[in-house]
Structure formats: C-alpha cells, structure tokens
Amino acid sequence: MRMNEKQKIRTSKFISLILRHNPQKIGIDLDQSGWACVDKLLAGLAHKGHSISFEQLENIVLMNDKKRYRFNEDKTQICANQGHSLKLDLELDEMEPPEILYHGTASRFMKSIQHQGLIKGSRHHVHLSKDQETARSVGSRHGFPIILTISAGEMHQAGHTFYCSENGVWLVDSVATKYFHSTP
C-alpha cells in the first residue's frame, strides 16, 4: 500500500518523536548511541496505529527532506541524526565549522534569545545550518522567521566545540549574544 504525502509526514513526525524523545511511547529501547532495532520499531509503530512496511520506512528515511534518520549498513538498525532530548552518546566527531553559520527562529523568541543567547534547552545541542534558506525554513515553522548569522569561526577560535551531524546540521552547546546578529 502506498502512503499519501499527508500520511508520510504524519508517520515521519511520529518516528521523530520516538527516535529523538520518547521510544517508550511504543515500547522500544534505544541503545546508548540512539539506535533502534528496525523490526521492533515497525512492530511498535503498528501497535500504535502507524502500521507501515519496511519499504515505506525506507522511503521515509531516503526521501525525508531534512535527512533526519539513517540506517546502519544492513538496515537492521535506525537512528535519528540529531535533535535528541534523551541522554545519548551520539558519537559525533569535533569539526572546524565554516566562518559563518545560520540559525532560524521565530520573531516571538527573539527577546529571550537576545537576553540569554541560543541555548540547547532539553536537546543535546543548538542546531545551525550552512545556508539562510534552511534557517528561514526552520524559523517559519514557529511564526515569522528571523535568521541569526552566527560567527562560527570566531566561536571556534575562542574554544567552542562544533560537530556536524550526518545530515549536515551543525551542532554546538550554546551561542552567546556577542557571536550573532539577526536579520528578518
């Protein structure tokens, strides 16, 4: 059975919830690095009314515009690339970032951001992108988008540690206000 786009988006968001925040919702466990058994994920999804085939899961992983998920080599395990609120060892390697990165947010969050900078909150890291278009898309999800231009090279030289996830999202613990400026 083919999934329509609305079903695919709904299921992908549910998988994101499971693999990034709440695997217990469908009765599965993640290993210490965030990997889940594909068979157990599929069974848990079916139990919660999101029954999909392996081929449909594979399509969600391959066609996800944000590349949120990945399989291991033999496709028996799956994990989210970043965005976890769970305590995990994401096995990320430190990398030198480009001079400039971007963060998309909504205008309604700017007062707090200007006061405390960018903080990871319940997640492992603050998420940054290489391009303004991605940042604008992220910011648009929560209201009128504001793009923050991050002086990542300067931060790195000051000792901040950066990582780049499998899907190209740049990650850092926090961004102090002195390292960014905003543009609508």
N, C-alpha and C positions, 0 to 999 in steps of 0.2 A: 504494500500500500504506500502510495506517495503522500508525503506531507505537504500541505499547502504552506505558504510563507508565514501565515499567522501562527500555525501550529509549530512550525520550525522555530520561530522566535520565542514562543511561549516555552517550548521544551528546552531550548538553549539557555534561557534565563533560569529555568528551574535547575538545570545541570550546573550552572554557575553558582547558584545558591548552595548546592550540595558540595561541589568540589572546592569552593572557596570559604564557606562559612559554616555549613551545618550538615555534615554527612549522616549524622544520627537521624535526621528527618526521614531518611529512607532505610535506616538500619544498617548502614555500612560504615566501615572504618577506612581511614586514610593511613598510609604508612608515615614515618617521620619526615618524609620529603614531599608528602601531599599526593602520592599516587594511590589510585583505587583500582581494584580488580574490575575489568570491563564487564564480566559476566554478573558480578554482584551489583554493579551499577545498573545494568539493564533490568535485572530482577527487581531491584528496589524501585526503579522508575515505574515499572509495570504495576507494582503493588500500590503505588500512589497515583495511578491513573494516567501515567505518561508512557504507556507501552510503545516502545519503538524497537525496530530491528537493529542488528549490528550495522547493517548497511546505512540505515538512517542516521545512526550515531556517527558513523564515519563521515557521512555527508555534512553533518553539523560541524564536526571538527574541521574538515577540509574547507568548507565554504564560509565559515564564520569570518565576517569582515574584520574583526579585531584579533583574530587568531588567538582566542582565549584559551584553547585547550591543545594538548598534544598527546599522542600515543607513544608508548615505548616501541622498540623495534619490531616486536612480533604482535603488536596491537592487543596485548592481553591486559595492559595497564593504561590508565588515562590520568592526566592531571591538568589542573588549571595553571597557566603560565605565571600569573601574578594576581594580586588583589585579595589575597587571603587575610582573614581576620583570625585564623587559627594559628596556634604556636607550631611552626614547622621549620625545618631546615630546608630552604628552597634550593640549596646547592648552587647559588649564584656566584659567579666569579667577578671580582672587582675589575672595573674597566675605566679607562680615561674617557670622559664624556666629550662631546663637541663643545666648542666655546659657548654656544647658545642653545638652550632647550626651552620648551614652552609648557605651560600648564593652563588647561582650560577650566574655568569655574563659572558660576553664575554670579551676576551682579549682587544678588542678595547676600552672598557670603563675603563680600569684599571688606566690610567693616571689621569683621573678625580676623580676616587674613591680614589686613593692614595693621592690626593690633598685635597678633601673635605669629605672623608668618604662616608658611604652609607647614602643617603638622600631619603626621600619618594617622592620627586618631586610632581607631581599632585595627587598622591594617598594618602590614609589615613595613610599608614604605609609602612615600609620596610618589605619585606617578607623573612622569614628564614625557613629552613627545618631541620628536625631531622637527616637526612641522606645525605651522599655525593652523592648517586645515583640520588636523586631528584634534588639536587643542580646542578649536572652535566647536567641533562636533561634540566633544566631551562636555564642554561648558553649556551647550544648548540643551542637553538632557535635563538640566535643572533650572532653566529660566534663560534670561537674557545673557548671552555669553560674554565673558571678559577673558582676554588672553593675557597671561602673565609671561613676560620674557625673562627667562632665568639666566643669570651669568654663571653657567655651569663650570666653565673653565676656571674662572676666578674662585669659585667654591672649591673645586678640586685642588687647586694650588694652595688653598687655605686648610687643606686636610680633610675635606668631606669625602666620604666614600660613595661611589656611584656603581651601580650594576645595570646591566641591560638584559632584560628577560628574553626568552626565546622568540617572542613576537615583536621585539623592537621597542618595547616600552622601557624608558629609563627610570630607574628607581634610586631614591635617596631617602635618608631618615627624616630630614626636615629642610626647609629653605627659609632662612632669616630674611626679614624685610629688606635688608640692605642689598640682597642679591637679586631683587626683581623689580620690574616696573610693569604697569598694566596698560593695556590698550583695548578699546571695545571692539 
